[in-house]
Amino acid sequence: MENIQNTLEAWGEKIVDALRAAIPPGKDTNEILGSSIGFTINYAGFPIVFELQLADYYKYIDSGRAPGKFPPPDVIANWIKNKQLSIIRNSGLKSIKNKSTSPSILSQQSQIKSLSFLIRRKIARYGIPAKNFYSNTLGPDTFQELNDSLSAAFKQDILVLLNAY
């Protein structure tokens, strides 16, 4: 079944490239999502299993998130760390002072916690708009194209088997 294998491999590479190209600008600055996109094919037995792999959070970029509940704090904190975001002190704000006379300097952990809360609150209030990069890439036309290609490959493999006997 060499033609089927070649067809599946080529289709997988095409889908991976298309998904990476479809990621909206600014949504994958550290290329974590893009580098997580891949596929595996298990040819052992029947049926042949094709598995597309993506980072779990792709669904929030693709489908968005409705306003309402706060997202999990650890997820947003990890996102902040990956983006290397930090709070920059605005000179127009009043200084917060400790009981000592020196101004308070927030630790990195406190900055992440504070920024995480602000981001989570905004997501809870307004949600996240859908980008549909996955849905648009893997639409019905894509699967029809795969179906047509696999049918042709299967026909070729059967002809090869019949000619061998």
Secondary structure, 3 states (H helix, E strand, C coil): CHHHHHHHHHHHHHHHHHHHHHCCCCCCCCCHHHHHCEEEEECCCCCCEEEEECCCCHHHHHHCECCCCCCCHHHHHHHHHHHCCCCCCCCCCCCCECCCCCECCCCHHHHHHHHHHHHHHHHHHHCECCCCHHHHHCCHHHHHHHHHHHHHHHHHHHHHHHHHC
